[in-house]
Amino acid sequence: MWKRKIRFFEGQTPEQRAHHEKSTRRDDALRANLCTAFEFWRACGRPICKRRQACSHDPQICFDTHWFAMPEEIRWLIRAAAKARCDGLPPDQASRRAVAEVEAMLARQAALRQSLDAARPPDETPHRAPPAPRVRGL
C-alpha cells in the first residue's frame, strides 16, 4: 500500500512522533478503505488502482477528487446512513431511515423552489450576466 511521507515538527518527543505516525497511517488506511468501498478506483486514472480494483495510491487525493464528483443526493444518503448507524440502528433500519431523510430533504427543496418561483413576478426574467468581451489572439 502507498505510504504518505510524514512530516514531523521540531520539538516533538519520540512518543509524540510515534503517535503522529500511527494516527496518520490509521487515517490513510481508513480513507483508502472508504475509497475502495465507494469504488472510486473505477474512475481513477492510475493503472495500479484499476489493476488491483482498490485505492492503491494517495487516499486523501483520491477521496477529495471523487467525493465531490458524486451527486449531492448520494452524499446525503451516505451521511444519513452513517448517522443512523452511529445512533445504533441495524443496517436495514439505517438504510430505510437514510432514504426517508433524503426524500424529506428533496421534498423540502422542491417546496422551497416552488415558493420562490411563485414569489417571482411572472414578467420578471432571471438576471443574466452580459456576454463577455470577445478577445482575439494575434
Phi, psi and omega per residue, in radians:
M1 nan 2.654 -3.137
W2 -1.165 2.458 3.122
K3 -2.113 2.239 3.108
R4 -1.288 2.470 3.032
K5 -1.345 2.141 -3.073
I6 -1.665 2.279 3.101
R7 -1.772 2.131 3.108
F8 -1.661 2.752 3.136
F9 -1.694 2.595 3.058
E10 -1.135 2.499 3.102
G11 1.573 -0.051 3.086
Q12 -1.317 2.422 3.067
T13 -1.340 2.852 3.101
P14 -1.022 -0.608 3.110
E15 -1.160 -0.700 3.122
Q16 -1.162 -0.697 3.107
R17 -1.104 -0.733 3.137
A18 -1.112 -0.758 3.119
H19 -1.141 -0.729 3.132
H20 -1.057 -0.794 3.139
E21 -1.155 -0.748 -3.130
K22 -1.094 -0.755 -3.116
S23 -1.224 -0.624 3.103
T24 -1.151 -0.769 3.121
R25 -1.109 -0.701 3.128
R26 -1.127 -0.766 3.122
D27 -1.107 -0.717 3.108
D28 -1.123 -0.714 3.128
A29 -1.134 -0.723 3.108
L30 -1.105 -0.792 -3.137
R31 -1.106 -0.722 3.114
A32 -1.119 -0.693 3.099
N33 -1.123 -0.692 3.093
L34 -1.118 -0.785 3.139
C35 -1.075 -0.688 3.116
T36 -1.214 -0.712 3.137
A37 -1.126 -0.652 3.117
F38 -1.451 -0.006 3.130
E39 0.980 0.758 3.076
F40 -1.174 -0.333 -3.139
W41 -1.090 -0.395 3.127
R42 -1.141 -0.596 -3.119
A43 -1.721 -0.032 -3.087
C44 -1.315 2.512 3.139
G45 -1.544 -0.047 -3.098
R46 -1.514 2.198 -3.112
P47 -1.058 -0.596 -3.106
I48 -1.136 -0.617 3.121
C49 -1.194 -0.739 3.121
K50 -1.163 -0.691 -3.121
R51 -1.138 -0.768 -3.126
R52 -1.474 -0.208 -3.066
Q53 0.925 0.784 3.124
A54 -2.812 2.769 3.076
C55 -1.207 2.040 -3.043
S56 -2.170 0.178 3.108
H57 -2.187 -2.551 -3.090
D58 -1.216 1.899 -3.083
P59 -1.197 -0.471 3.136
Q60 -1.167 -0.822 3.129
I61 -1.151 -0.740 3.137
C62 -1.049 -0.831 -3.116
F63 -1.130 -0.815 -3.123
D64 -1.088 -0.632 -3.127
T65 -1.250 -0.848 -2.987
H66 -1.553 -0.456 -3.139
W67 -1.084 -0.782 -3.091
F68 -1.382 -0.170 3.044
A69 -1.475 -0.258 3.111
M70 -1.264 2.609 3.083
P71 -1.060 2.555 -3.073
E72 -1.048 -0.647 -3.126
E73 -1.116 -0.642 3.118
I74 -1.174 -0.719 3.114
R75 -1.118 -0.695 3.090
W76 -1.063 -0.752 -3.121
L77 -1.086 -0.757 -3.139
I78 -1.134 -0.773 3.132
R79 -1.101 -0.770 -3.125
A80 -1.126 -0.694 3.108
A81 -1.151 -0.692 3.121
A82 -1.137 -0.721 3.108
K83 -1.122 -0.710 3.135
A84 -1.141 -0.687 3.088
R85 -1.152 -0.641 3.100
C86 -1.174 -0.469 3.077
D87 -1.340 -0.069 3.049
G88 1.697 0.184 3.136
L89 -1.371 2.555 3.043
P90 -1.187 2.832 -3.028
P91 -0.965 -0.741 -3.103
D92 -1.172 -0.707 3.095
Q93 -1.217 -0.647 3.110
A94 -1.104 -0.693 3.118
S95 -1.130 -0.775 3.124
R96 -1.113 -0.730 3.122
R97 -1.133 -0.687 3.136
A98 -1.142 -0.755 3.124
V99 -1.095 -0.725 3.130
A100 -1.118 -0.715 3.131
E101 -1.131 -0.734 -3.138
V102 -1.175 -0.721 3.098
E103 -1.086 -0.716 3.100
A104 -1.120 -0.699 3.129
M105 -1.146 -0.722 3.112
L106 -1.146 -0.648 3.093
A107 -1.138 -0.722 3.098
R108 -1.093 -0.725 3.124
Q109 -1.130 -0.714 3.132
A110 -1.131 -0.713 3.122
A111 -1.135 -0.714 3.117
L112 -1.118 -0.763 3.099
R113 -1.074 -0.703 -3.133
Q114 -1.161 -0.726 3.129
S115 -1.176 -0.622 3.088
L116 -1.193 -0.684 3.093
D117 -1.155 -0.622 3.130
A118 -1.236 -0.533 -3.109
A119 -1.345 -0.380 -3.118
R120 -1.357 2.293 3.083
P121 -1.046 2.532 -3.039
P122 -1.138 -0.504 -3.108
D123 -1.464 -0.196 -3.114
E124 -1.422 2.196 3.079
T125 -1.749 2.638 3.129
P126 -1.045 2.500 -3.119
H127 -1.224 2.290 3.082
R128 -2.052 2.480 3.121
A129 -1.223 2.546 3.096
P130 -1.124 2.655 -3.131
P131 -1.075 2.565 3.135
A132 -1.210 2.630 3.126
P133 -1.129 2.547 3.135
R134 -1.463 2.217 -3.116
V135 -2.055 2.256 3.103
R136 -1.847 2.440 3.046
G137 -1.502 2.552 -3.134
L138 -1.704 nan nan
